[in-house]
Amino acid sequence: MAKVAGGDQQAFADLYDQLAPSVWGLVRNVVDDPIAAQQAMFDALVSVWAHARFFEPGTGSVQLWVSSIAHQRAVAHRAR
């Protein structure tokens, strides 16, 4: 995450590849419409990129942090 926070695009791509399947599954469990789910996933991962500097390793795993962001975005898209 430190590399992602520093703007390392390859580190973000690697993180994306690792977490995208679980993020997609989480989002789809919340958002029924596939297009809205895609938008929620996109919003979540853009937020991860933009806010990576706020990740605090002592508070939990990267997976948990990203999942929390994804869930928030999914709920927001479901409410629309």
PyMOL Python script that loads the backbone (N, CA, C, O; Angstrom):
from pymol import cmd

cmd.read_pdbstr("""\
ATOM      1  N   MET A   1       0.819  -1.197   0.000  1.00  0.00           N
ATOM      2  CA  MET A   1       0.000   0.000   0.000  1.00  0.00           C
ATOM      3  C   MET A   1       0.855   1.249   0.000  1.00  0.00           C
ATOM      4  O   MET A   1       0.446   2.283  -0.529  1.00  0.00           O
ATOM      5  N   ALA A   2       2.029   1.165   0.584  1.00  0.00           N
ATOM      6  CA  ALA A   2       2.903   2.341   0.597  1.00  0.00           C
ATOM      7  C   ALA A   2       3.255   2.750  -0.834  1.00  0.00           C
ATOM      8  O   ALA A   2       3.305   3.941  -1.142  1.00  0.00           O
ATOM      9  N   LYS A   3       3.496   1.778  -1.702  1.00  0.00           N
ATOM     10  CA  LYS A   3       3.805   2.098  -3.095  1.00  0.00           C
ATOM     11  C   LYS A   3       2.592   2.693  -3.808  1.00  0.00           C
ATOM     12  O   LYS A   3       2.725   3.632  -4.593  1.00  0.00           O
ATOM     13  N   VAL A   4       1.412   2.143  -3.531  1.00  0.00           N
ATOM     14  CA  VAL A   4       0.185   2.686  -4.122  1.00  0.00           C
ATOM     15  C   VAL A   4       0.004   4.126  -3.644  1.00  0.00           C
ATOM     16  O   VAL A   4      -0.307   5.017  -4.434  1.00  0.00           O
ATOM     17  N   ALA A   5       0.200   4.343  -2.352  1.00  0.00           N
ATOM     18  CA  ALA A   5       0.065   5.690  -1.785  1.00  0.00           C
ATOM     19  C   ALA A   5       1.061   6.658  -2.421  1.00  0.00           C
ATOM     20  O   ALA A   5       0.795   7.855  -2.526  1.00  0.00           O
ATOM     21  N   GLY A   6       2.198   6.132  -2.839  1.00  0.00           N
ATOM     22  CA  GLY A   6       3.212   6.961  -3.480  1.00  0.00           C
ATOM     23  C   GLY A   6       2.967   7.183  -4.966  1.00  0.00           C
ATOM     24  O   GLY A   6       3.768   7.835  -5.636  1.00  0.00           O
ATOM     25  N   GLY A   7       1.864   6.646  -5.487  1.00  0.00           N
ATOM     26  CA  GLY A   7       1.524   6.854  -6.887  1.00  0.00           C
ATOM     27  C   GLY A   7       2.057   5.807  -7.845  1.00  0.00           C
ATOM     28  O   GLY A   7       2.047   6.013  -9.059  1.00  0.00           O
ATOM     29  N   ASP A   8       2.525   4.686  -7.312  1.00  0.00           N
ATOM     30  CA  ASP A   8       3.072   3.619  -8.155  1.00  0.00           C
ATOM     31  C   ASP A   8       1.923   2.905  -8.882  1.00  0.00           C
ATOM     32  O   ASP A   8       1.168   2.149  -8.272  1.00  0.00           O
ATOM     33  N   GLN A   9       1.805   3.151 -10.165  1.00  0.00           N
ATOM     34  CA  GLN A   9       0.710   2.583 -10.948  1.00  0.00           C
ATOM     35  C   GLN A   9       0.795   1.067 -11.057  1.00  0.00           C
ATOM     36  O   GLN A   9      -0.234   0.391 -11.075  1.00  0.00           O
ATOM     37  N   GLN A  10       2.005   0.525 -11.130  1.00  0.00           N
ATOM     38  CA  GLN A  10       2.149  -0.928 -11.208  1.00  0.00           C
ATOM     39  C   GLN A  10       1.723  -1.578  -9.899  1.00  0.00           C
ATOM     40  O   GLN A  10       1.104  -2.642  -9.906  1.00  0.00           O
ATOM     41  N   ALA A  11       2.044  -0.951  -8.787  1.00  0.00           N
ATOM     42  CA  ALA A  11       1.616  -1.482  -7.490  1.00  0.00           C
ATOM     43  C   ALA A  11       0.095  -1.487  -7.400  1.00  0.00           C
ATOM     44  O   ALA A  11      -0.496  -2.429  -6.873  1.00  0.00           O
ATOM     45  N   PHE A  12      -0.540  -0.434  -7.914  1.00  0.00           N
ATOM     46  CA  PHE A  12      -1.998  -0.395  -7.918  1.00  0.00           C
ATOM     47  C   PHE A  12      -2.566  -1.469  -8.843  1.00  0.00           C
ATOM     48  O   PHE A  12      -3.548  -2.128  -8.501  1.00  0.00           O
ATOM     49  N   ALA A  13      -1.959  -1.646  -9.999  1.00  0.00           N
ATOM     50  CA  ALA A  13      -2.411  -2.686 -10.933  1.00  0.00           C
ATOM     51  C   ALA A  13      -2.312  -4.063 -10.286  1.00  0.00           C
ATOM     52  O   ALA A  13      -3.211  -4.890 -10.438  1.00  0.00           O
ATOM     53  N   ASP A  14      -1.225  -4.307  -9.567  1.00  0.00           N
ATOM     54  CA  ASP A  14      -1.058  -5.585  -8.871  1.00  0.00           C
ATOM     55  C   ASP A  14      -2.113  -5.755  -7.784  1.00  0.00           C
ATOM     56  O   ASP A  14      -2.682  -6.835  -7.624  1.00  0.00           O
ATOM     57  N   LEU A  15      -2.372  -4.682  -7.038  1.00  0.00           N
ATOM     58  CA  LEU A  15      -3.400  -4.713  -5.999  1.00  0.00           C
ATOM     59  C   LEU A  15      -4.766  -4.979  -6.625  1.00  0.00           C
ATOM     60  O   LEU A  15      -5.546  -5.786  -6.118  1.00  0.00           O
ATOM     61  N   TYR A  16      -5.043  -4.299  -7.718  1.00  0.00           N
ATOM     62  CA  TYR A  16      -6.304  -4.494  -8.432  1.00  0.00           C
ATOM     63  C   TYR A  16      -6.461  -5.957  -8.837  1.00  0.00           C
ATOM     64  O   TYR A  16      -7.499  -6.568  -8.581  1.00  0.00           O
ATOM     65  N   ASP A  17      -5.439  -6.513  -9.464  1.00  0.00           N
ATOM     66  CA  ASP A  17      -5.507  -7.905  -9.914  1.00  0.00           C
ATOM     67  C   ASP A  17      -5.762  -8.859  -8.755  1.00  0.00           C
ATOM     68  O   ASP A  17      -6.473  -9.853  -8.904  1.00  0.00           O
ATOM     69  N   GLN A  18      -5.188  -8.557  -7.622  1.00  0.00           N
ATOM     70  CA  GLN A  18      -5.328  -9.420  -6.454  1.00  0.00           C
ATOM     71  C   GLN A  18      -6.718  -9.307  -5.826  1.00  0.00           C
ATOM     72  O   GLN A  18      -7.284 -10.310  -5.391  1.00  0.00           O
ATOM     73  N   LEU A  19      -7.265  -8.107  -5.776  1.00  0.00           N
ATOM     74  CA  LEU A  19      -8.493  -7.891  -5.008  1.00  0.00           C
ATOM     75  C   LEU A  19      -9.765  -7.761  -5.843  1.00  0.00           C
ATOM     76  O   LEU A  19     -10.861  -7.893  -5.299  1.00  0.00           O
ATOM     77  N   ALA A  20      -9.655  -7.510  -7.124  1.00  0.00           N
ATOM     78  CA  ALA A  20     -10.841  -7.266  -7.953  1.00  0.00           C
ATOM     79  C   ALA A  20     -11.886  -8.384  -7.868  1.00  0.00           C
ATOM     80  O   ALA A  20     -13.073  -8.075  -7.767  1.00  0.00           O
ATOM     81  N   PRO A  21     -11.505  -9.662  -7.903  1.00  0.00           N
ATOM     82  CA  PRO A  21     -12.547 -10.693  -7.834  1.00  0.00           C
ATOM     83  C   PRO A  21     -13.360 -10.647  -6.529  1.00  0.00           C
ATOM     84  O   PRO A  21     -14.581 -10.805  -6.556  1.00  0.00           O
ATOM     85  N   SER A  22     -12.701 -10.437  -5.416  1.00  0.00           N
ATOM     86  CA  SER A  22     -13.443 -10.393  -4.153  1.00  0.00           C
ATOM     87  C   SER A  22     -14.257  -9.109  -4.025  1.00  0.00           C
ATOM     88  O   SER A  22     -15.356  -9.122  -3.471  1.00  0.00           O
ATOM     89  N   VAL A  23     -13.721  -8.002  -4.536  1.00  0.00           N
ATOM     90  CA  VAL A  23     -14.471  -6.738  -4.521  1.00  0.00           C
ATOM     91  C   VAL A  23     -15.714  -6.884  -5.393  1.00  0.00           C
ATOM     92  O   VAL A  23     -16.797  -6.448  -5.005  1.00  0.00           O
ATOM     93  N   TRP A  24     -15.567  -7.484  -6.551  1.00  0.00           N
ATOM     94  CA  TRP A  24     -16.708  -7.678  -7.438  1.00  0.00           C
ATOM     95  C   TRP A  24     -17.778  -8.535  -6.753  1.00  0.00           C
ATOM     96  O   TRP A  24     -18.963  -8.208  -6.807  1.00  0.00           O
ATOM     97  N   GLY A  25     -17.368  -9.613  -6.120  1.00  0.00           N
ATOM     98  CA  GLY A  25     -18.327 -10.473  -5.427  1.00  0.00           C
ATOM     99  C   GLY A  25     -19.065  -9.731  -4.323  1.00  0.00           C
ATOM    100  O   GLY A  25     -20.277  -9.880  -4.170  1.00  0.00           O
ATOM    101  N   LEU A  26     -18.341  -8.943  -3.564  1.00  0.00           N
ATOM    102  CA  LEU A  26     -18.955  -8.161  -2.492  1.00  0.00           C
ATOM    103  C   LEU A  26     -19.967  -7.167  -3.063  1.00  0.00           C
ATOM    104  O   LEU A  26     -21.096  -7.073  -2.581  1.00  0.00           O
ATOM    105  N   VAL A  27     -19.559  -6.437  -4.078  1.00  0.00           N
ATOM    106  CA  VAL A  27     -20.429  -5.420  -4.676  1.00  0.00           C
ATOM    107  C   VAL A  27     -21.679  -6.072  -5.270  1.00  0.00           C
ATOM    108  O   VAL A  27     -22.785  -5.558  -5.100  1.00  0.00           O
ATOM    109  N   ARG A  28     -21.512  -7.179  -5.953  1.00  0.00           N
ATOM    110  CA  ARG A  28     -22.664  -7.855  -6.572  1.00  0.00           C
ATOM    111  C   ARG A  28     -23.629  -8.416  -5.541  1.00  0.00           C
ATOM    112  O   ARG A  28     -24.815  -8.576  -5.829  1.00  0.00           O
ATOM    113  N   ASN A  29     -23.140  -8.714  -4.350  1.00  0.00           N
ATOM    114  CA  ASN A  29     -24.034  -9.171  -3.280  1.00  0.00           C
ATOM    115  C   ASN A  29     -24.910  -8.044  -2.763  1.00  0.00           C
ATOM    116  O   ASN A  29     -25.957  -8.297  -2.166  1.00  0.00           O
ATOM    117  N   VAL A  30     -24.499  -6.815  -2.982  1.00  0.00           N
ATOM    118  CA  VAL A  30     -25.240  -5.653  -2.494  1.00  0.00           C
ATOM    119  C   VAL A  30     -26.067  -5.008  -3.603  1.00  0.00           C
ATOM    120  O   VAL A  30     -27.196  -4.573  -3.373  1.00  0.00           O
ATOM    121  N   VAL A  31     -25.499  -4.949  -4.802  1.00  0.00           N
ATOM    122  CA  VAL A  31     -26.126  -4.233  -5.919  1.00  0.00           C
ATOM    123  C   VAL A  31     -26.618  -5.246  -6.948  1.00  0.00           C
ATOM    124  O   VAL A  31     -25.825  -5.992  -7.524  1.00  0.00           O
ATOM    125  N   ASP A  32     -27.922  -5.268  -7.172  1.00  0.00           N
ATOM    126  CA  ASP A  32     -28.507  -6.242  -8.106  1.00  0.00           C
ATOM    127  C   ASP A  32     -28.217  -5.923  -9.565  1.00  0.00           C
ATOM    128  O   ASP A  32     -27.965  -6.826 -10.363  1.00  0.00           O
ATOM    129  N   ASP A  33     -28.251  -4.650  -9.910  1.00  0.00           N
ATOM    130  CA  ASP A  33     -28.058  -4.241 -11.296  1.00  0.00           C
ATOM    131  C   ASP A  33     -26.574  -4.322 -11.661  1.00  0.00           C
ATOM    132  O   ASP A  33     -25.747  -3.673 -11.019  1.00  0.00           O
ATOM    133  N   PRO A  34     -26.226  -5.115 -12.689  1.00  0.00           N
ATOM    134  CA  PRO A  34     -24.808  -5.279 -13.033  1.00  0.00           C
ATOM    135  C   PRO A  34     -24.112  -3.982 -13.455  1.00  0.00           C
ATOM    136  O   PRO A  34     -22.926  -3.801 -13.179  1.00  0.00           O
ATOM    137  N   ILE A  35     -24.829  -3.091 -14.113  1.00  0.00           N
ATOM    138  CA  ILE A  35     -24.201  -1.831 -14.534  1.00  0.00           C
ATOM    139  C   ILE A  35     -23.928  -0.952 -13.316  1.00  0.00           C
ATOM    140  O   ILE A  35     -22.859  -0.350 -13.215  1.00  0.00           O
ATOM    141  N   ALA A  36     -24.876  -0.876 -12.401  1.00  0.00           N
ATOM    142  CA  ALA A  36     -24.655  -0.114 -11.172  1.00  0.00           C
ATOM    143  C   ALA A  36     -23.543  -0.751 -10.348  1.00  0.00           C
ATOM    144  O   ALA A  36     -22.766  -0.047  -9.702  1.00  0.00           O
ATOM    145  N   ALA A  37     -23.463  -2.071 -10.366  1.00  0.00           N
ATOM    146  CA  ALA A  37     -22.393  -2.763  -9.642  1.00  0.00           C
ATOM    147  C   ALA A  37     -21.029  -2.435 -10.241  1.00  0.00           C
ATOM    148  O   ALA A  37     -20.059  -2.241  -9.508  1.00  0.00           O
ATOM    149  N   GLN A  38     -20.952  -2.371 -11.565  1.00  0.00           N
ATOM    150  CA  GLN A  38     -19.692  -2.000 -12.209  1.00  0.00           C
ATOM    151  C   GLN A  38     -19.280  -0.587 -11.801  1.00  0.00           C
ATOM    152  O   GLN A  38     -18.106  -0.328 -11.534  1.00  0.00           O
ATOM    153  N   GLN A  39     -20.246   0.319 -11.755  1.00  0.00           N
ATOM    154  CA  GLN A  39     -19.943   1.695 -11.367  1.00  0.00           C
ATOM    155  C   GLN A  39     -19.488   1.756  -9.910  1.00  0.00           C
ATOM    156  O   GLN A  39     -18.557   2.489  -9.578  1.00  0.00           O
ATOM    157  N   ALA A  40     -20.144   0.987  -9.045  1.00  0.00           N
ATOM    158  CA  ALA A  40     -19.758   0.947  -7.628  1.00  0.00           C
ATOM    159  C   ALA A  40     -18.344   0.403  -7.468  1.00  0.00           C
ATOM    160  O   ALA A  40     -17.558   0.918  -6.672  1.00  0.00           O
ATOM    161  N   MET A  41     -18.024  -0.645  -8.230  1.00  0.00           N
ATOM    162  CA  MET A  41     -16.678  -1.208  -8.152  1.00  0.00           C
ATOM    163  C   MET A  41     -15.647  -0.197  -8.643  1.00  0.00           C
ATOM    164  O   MET A  41     -14.601  -0.017  -8.021  1.00  0.00           O
ATOM    165  N   PHE A  42     -15.946   0.460  -9.758  1.00  0.00           N
ATOM    166  CA  PHE A  42     -15.048   1.486 -10.282  1.00  0.00           C
ATOM    167  C   PHE A  42     -14.842   2.586  -9.241  1.00  0.00           C
ATOM    168  O   PHE A  42     -13.709   2.984  -8.971  1.00  0.00           O
ATOM    169  N   ASP A  43     -15.934   3.074  -8.660  1.00  0.00           N
ATOM    170  CA  ASP A  43     -15.840   4.127  -7.650  1.00  0.00           C
ATOM    171  C   ASP A  43     -14.997   3.679  -6.460  1.00  0.00           C
ATOM    172  O   ASP A  43     -14.184   4.442  -5.939  1.00  0.00           O
ATOM    173  N   ALA A  44     -15.198   2.441  -6.041  1.00  0.00           N
ATOM    174  CA  ALA A  44     -14.445   1.920  -4.896  1.00  0.00           C
ATOM    175  C   ALA A  44     -12.954   1.876  -5.187  1.00  0.00           C
ATOM    176  O   ALA A  44     -12.142   2.296  -4.361  1.00  0.00           O
ATOM    177  N   LEU A  45     -12.595   1.372  -6.354  1.00  0.00           N
ATOM    178  CA  LEU A  45     -11.170   1.221  -6.662  1.00  0.00           C
ATOM    179  C   LEU A  45     -10.503   2.557  -6.953  1.00  0.00           C
ATOM    180  O   LEU A  45      -9.319   2.731  -6.665  1.00  0.00           O
ATOM    181  N   VAL A  46     -11.240   3.498  -7.514  1.00  0.00           N
ATOM    182  CA  VAL A  46     -10.695   4.851  -7.671  1.00  0.00           C
ATOM    183  C   VAL A  46     -10.470   5.466  -6.290  1.00  0.00           C
ATOM    184  O   VAL A  46      -9.475   6.154  -6.067  1.00  0.00           O
ATOM    185  N   SER A  47     -11.386   5.218  -5.378  1.00  0.00           N
ATOM    186  CA  SER A  47     -11.237   5.724  -4.013  1.00  0.00           C
ATOM    187  C   SER A  47     -10.019   5.107  -3.323  1.00  0.00           C
ATOM    188  O   SER A  47      -9.299   5.794  -2.598  1.00  0.00           O
ATOM    189  N   VAL A  48      -9.794   3.828  -3.546  1.00  0.00           N
ATOM    190  CA  VAL A  48      -8.604   3.173  -2.981  1.00  0.00           C
ATOM    191  C   VAL A  48      -7.350   3.864  -3.503  1.00  0.00           C
ATOM    192  O   VAL A  48      -6.442   4.172  -2.731  1.00  0.00           O
ATOM    193  N   TRP A  49      -7.295   4.109  -4.807  1.00  0.00           N
ATOM    194  CA  TRP A  49      -6.143   4.794  -5.403  1.00  0.00           C
ATOM    195  C   TRP A  49      -5.970   6.187  -4.796  1.00  0.00           C
ATOM    196  O   TRP A  49      -4.864   6.577  -4.423  1.00  0.00           O
ATOM    197  N   ALA A  50      -7.064   6.925  -4.700  1.00  0.00           N
ATOM    198  CA  ALA A  50      -6.998   8.313  -4.239  1.00  0.00           C
ATOM    199  C   ALA A  50      -6.713   8.449  -2.747  1.00  0.00           C
ATOM    200  O   ALA A  50      -6.153   9.452  -2.305  1.00  0.00           O
ATOM    201  N   HIS A  51      -7.097   7.442  -1.979  1.00  0.00           N
ATOM    202  CA  HIS A  51      -6.984   7.545  -0.523  1.00  0.00           C
ATOM    203  C   HIS A  51      -6.004   6.547   0.093  1.00  0.00           C
ATOM    204  O   HIS A  51      -6.020   6.334   1.305  1.00  0.00           O
ATOM    205  N   ALA A  52      -5.163   5.943  -0.720  1.00  0.00           N
ATOM    206  CA  ALA A  52      -4.229   4.922  -0.228  1.00  0.00           C
ATOM    207  C   ALA A  52      -3.355   5.441   0.908  1.00  0.00           C
ATOM    208  O   ALA A  52      -2.954   4.676   1.785  1.00  0.00           O
ATOM    209  N   ARG A  53      -3.064   6.720   0.895  1.00  0.00           N
ATOM    210  CA  ARG A  53      -2.193   7.284   1.946  1.00  0.00           C
ATOM    211  C   ARG A  53      -2.845   7.233   3.323  1.00  0.00           C
ATOM    212  O   ARG A  53      -2.163   7.369   4.339  1.00  0.00           O
ATOM    213  N   PHE A  54      -4.160   7.038   3.361  1.00  0.00           N
ATOM    214  CA  PHE A  54      -4.869   6.987   4.643  1.00  0.00           C
ATOM    215  C   PHE A  54      -4.949   5.577   5.232  1.00  0.00           C
ATOM    216  O   PHE A  54      -5.409   5.402   6.360  1.00  0.00           O
ATOM    217  N   PHE A  55      -4.507   4.577   4.477  1.00  0.00           N
ATOM    218  CA  PHE A  55      -4.519   3.208   5.000  1.00  0.00           C
ATOM    219  C   PHE A  55      -3.545   3.103   6.169  1.00  0.00           C
ATOM    220  O   PHE A  55      -2.393   3.528   6.077  1.00  0.00           O
ATOM    221  N   GLU A  56      -4.025   2.534   7.260  1.00  0.00           N
ATOM    222  CA  GLU A  56      -3.196   2.341   8.441  1.00  0.00           C
ATOM    223  C   GLU A  56      -3.054   0.848   8.706  1.00  0.00           C
ATOM    224  O   GLU A  56      -4.015   0.201   9.122  1.00  0.00           O
ATOM    225  N   PRO A  57      -1.861   0.293   8.469  1.00  0.00           N
ATOM    226  CA  PRO A  57      -1.667  -1.154   8.600  1.00  0.00           C
ATOM    227  C   PRO A  57      -2.023  -1.713   9.983  1.00  0.00           C
ATOM    228  O   PRO A  57      -2.425  -2.871  10.096  1.00  0.00           O
ATOM    229  N   GLY A  58      -1.880  -0.907  11.019  1.00  0.00           N
ATOM    230  CA  GLY A  58      -2.167  -1.391  12.363  1.00  0.00           C
ATOM    231  C   GLY A  58      -3.637  -1.600  12.657  1.00  0.00           C
ATOM    232  O   GLY A  58      -3.987  -2.203  13.671  1.00  0.00           O
ATOM    233  N   THR A  59      -4.509  -1.106  11.777  1.00  0.00           N
ATOM    234  CA  THR A  59      -5.940  -1.214  12.041  1.00  0.00           C
ATOM    235  C   THR A  59      -6.605  -2.380  11.319  1.00  0.00           C
ATOM    236  O   THR A  59      -7.781  -2.653  11.556  1.00  0.00           O
ATOM    237  N   GLY A  60      -5.889  -3.062  10.456  1.00  0.00           N
ATOM    238  CA  GLY A  60      -6.454  -4.197   9.733  1.00  0.00           C
ATOM    239  C   GLY A  60      -5.727  -4.427   8.429  1.00  0.00           C
ATOM    240  O   GLY A  60      -4.775  -3.724   8.091  1.00  0.00           O
ATOM    241  N   SER A  61      -6.192  -5.421   7.708  1.00  0.00           N
ATOM    242  CA  SER A  61      -5.543  -5.796   6.449  1.00  0.00           C
ATOM    243  C   SER A  61      -5.976  -4.885   5.301  1.00  0.00           C
ATOM    244  O   SER A  61      -6.980  -4.178   5.383  1.00  0.00           O
ATOM    245  N   VAL A  62      -5.198  -4.928   4.248  1.00  0.00           N
ATOM    246  CA  VAL A  62      -5.552  -4.198   3.033  1.00  0.00           C
ATOM    247  C   VAL A  62      -6.886  -4.721   2.508  1.00  0.00           C
ATOM    248  O   VAL A  62      -7.743  -3.938   2.100  1.00  0.00           O
ATOM    249  N   GLN A  63      -7.062  -6.028   2.516  1.00  0.00           N
ATOM    250  CA  GLN A  63      -8.315  -6.647   2.045  1.00  0.00           C
ATOM    251  C   GLN A  63      -9.516  -6.090   2.813  1.00  0.00           C
ATOM    252  O   GLN A  63     -10.536  -5.753   2.211  1.00  0.00           O
ATOM    253  N   LEU A  64      -9.400  -5.997   4.107  1.00  0.00           N
ATOM    254  CA  LEU A  64     -10.499  -5.476   4.923  1.00  0.00           C
ATOM    255  C   LEU A  64     -10.769  -4.010   4.607  1.00  0.00           C
ATOM    256  O   LEU A  64     -11.926  -3.604   4.489  1.00  0.00           O
ATOM    257  N   TRP A  65      -9.715  -3.215   4.469  1.00  0.00           N
ATOM    258  CA  TRP A  65      -9.856  -1.790   4.169  1.00  0.00           C
ATOM    259  C   TRP A  65     -10.530  -1.584   2.816  1.00  0.00           C
ATOM    260  O   TRP A  65     -11.458  -0.784   2.697  1.00  0.00           O
ATOM    261  N   VAL A  66     -10.070  -2.298   1.807  1.00  0.00           N
ATOM    262  CA  VAL A  66     -10.645  -2.180   0.470  1.00  0.00           C
ATOM    263  C   VAL A  66     -12.089  -2.679   0.475  1.00  0.00           C
ATOM    264  O   VAL A  66     -12.955  -2.073  -0.156  1.00  0.00           O
ATOM    265  N   SER A  67     -12.352  -3.762   1.170  1.00  0.00           N
ATOM    266  CA  SER A  67     -13.715  -4.289   1.254  1.00  0.00           C
ATOM    267  C   SER A  67     -14.656  -3.299   1.911  1.00  0.00           C
ATOM    268  O   SER A  67     -15.811  -3.173   1.504  1.00  0.00           O
ATOM    269  N   SER A  68     -14.177  -2.605   2.909  1.00  0.00           N
ATOM    270  CA  SER A  68     -14.995  -1.597   3.581  1.00  0.00           C
ATOM    271  C   SER A  68     -15.366  -0.474   2.621  1.00  0.00           C
ATOM    272  O   SER A  68     -16.517  -0.041   2.575  1.00  0.00           O
ATOM    273  N   ILE A  69     -14.397  -0.011   1.862  1.00  0.00           N
ATOM    274  CA  ILE A  69     -14.656   1.036   0.869  1.00  0.00           C
ATOM    275  C   ILE A  69     -15.640   0.528  -0.179  1.00  0.00           C
ATOM    276  O   ILE A  69     -16.584   1.230  -0.542  1.00  0.00           O
ATOM    277  N   ALA A  70     -15.421  -0.685  -0.660  1.00  0.00           N
ATOM    278  CA  ALA A  70     -16.297  -1.257  -1.685  1.00  0.00           C
ATOM    279  C   ALA A  70     -17.726  -1.399  -1.163  1.00  0.00           C
ATOM    280  O   ALA A  70     -18.682  -1.116  -1.885  1.00  0.00           O
ATOM    281  N   HIS A  71     -17.870  -1.829   0.065  1.00  0.00           N
ATOM    282  CA  HIS A  71     -19.206  -1.979   0.634  1.00  0.00           C
ATOM    283  C   HIS A  71     -19.904  -0.624   0.734  1.00  0.00           C
ATOM    284  O   HIS A  71     -21.086  -0.507   0.410  1.00  0.00           O
ATOM    285  N   GLN A  72     -19.185   0.385   1.176  1.00  0.00           N
ATOM    286  CA  GLN A  72     -19.769   1.732   1.255  1.00  0.00           C
ATOM    287  C   GLN A  72     -20.237   2.205  -0.115  1.00  0.00           C
ATOM    288  O   GLN A  72     -21.332   2.753  -0.243  1.00  0.00           O
ATOM    289  N   ARG A  73     -19.423   2.000  -1.126  1.00  0.00           N
ATOM    290  CA  ARG A  73     -19.789   2.435  -2.477  1.00  0.00           C
ATOM    291  C   ARG A  73     -20.971   1.639  -3.000  1.00  0.00           C
ATOM    292  O   ARG A  73     -21.858   2.192  -3.651  1.00  0.00           O
ATOM    293  N   ALA A  74     -20.987   0.336  -2.716  1.00  0.00           N
ATOM    294  CA  ALA A  74     -22.088  -0.509  -3.164  1.00  0.00           C
ATOM    295  C   ALA A  74     -23.407  -0.071  -2.524  1.00  0.00           C
ATOM    296  O   ALA A  74     -24.428   0.022  -3.206  1.00  0.00           O
ATOM    297  N   VAL A  75     -23.388   0.191  -1.249  1.00  0.00           N
ATOM    298  CA  VAL A  75     -24.603   0.652  -0.552  1.00  0.00           C
ATOM    299  C   VAL A  75     -25.064   1.975  -1.145  1.00  0.00           C
ATOM    300  O   VAL A  75     -26.260   2.181  -1.355  1.00  0.00           O
ATOM    301  N   ALA A  76     -24.123   2.872  -1.415  1.00  0.00           N
ATOM    302  CA  ALA A  76     -24.475   4.158  -2.009  1.00  0.00           C
ATOM    303  C   ALA A  76     -25.123   3.988  -3.377  1.00  0.00           C
ATOM    304  O   ALA A  76     -26.080   4.692  -3.701  1.00  0.00           O
ATOM    305  N   HIS A  77     -24.612   3.062  -4.178  1.00  0.00           N
ATOM    306  CA  HIS A  77     -25.180   2.838  -5.509  1.00  0.00           C
ATOM    307  C   HIS A  77     -26.523   2.131  -5.426  1.00  0.00           C
ATOM    308  O   HIS A  77     -27.392   2.345  -6.271  1.00  0.00           O
ATOM    309  N   ARG A  78     -26.692   1.311  -4.439  1.00  0.00           N
ATOM    310  CA  ARG A  78     -27.979   0.631  -4.271  1.00  0.00           C
ATOM    311  C   ARG A  78     -29.071   1.613  -3.880  1.00  0.00           C
ATOM    312  O   ARG A  78     -30.230   1.447  -4.259  1.00  0.00           O
ATOM    313  N   ALA A  79     -28.696   2.633  -3.124  1.00  0.00           N
ATOM    314  CA  ALA A  79     -29.657   3.624  -2.641  1.00  0.00           C
ATOM    315  C   ALA A  79     -30.104   4.575  -3.747  1.00  0.00           C
ATOM    316  O   ALA A  79     -31.099   5.281  -3.579  1.00  0.00           O
ATOM    317  N   ARG A  80     -29.407   4.610  -4.852  1.00  0.00           N
ATOM    318  CA  ARG A  80     -29.749   5.551  -5.934  1.00  0.00           C
ATOM    319  C   ARG A  80     -30.987   5.128  -6.679  1.00  0.00           C
ATOM    320  O   ARG A  80     -31.407   5.809  -7.615  1.00  0.00           O
TER     321      ARG A  80
END
""", "prot")
cmd.dss("prot")
cmd.show_as("cartoon", "prot")
cmd.util.cbc("prot")
cmd.orient("prot")
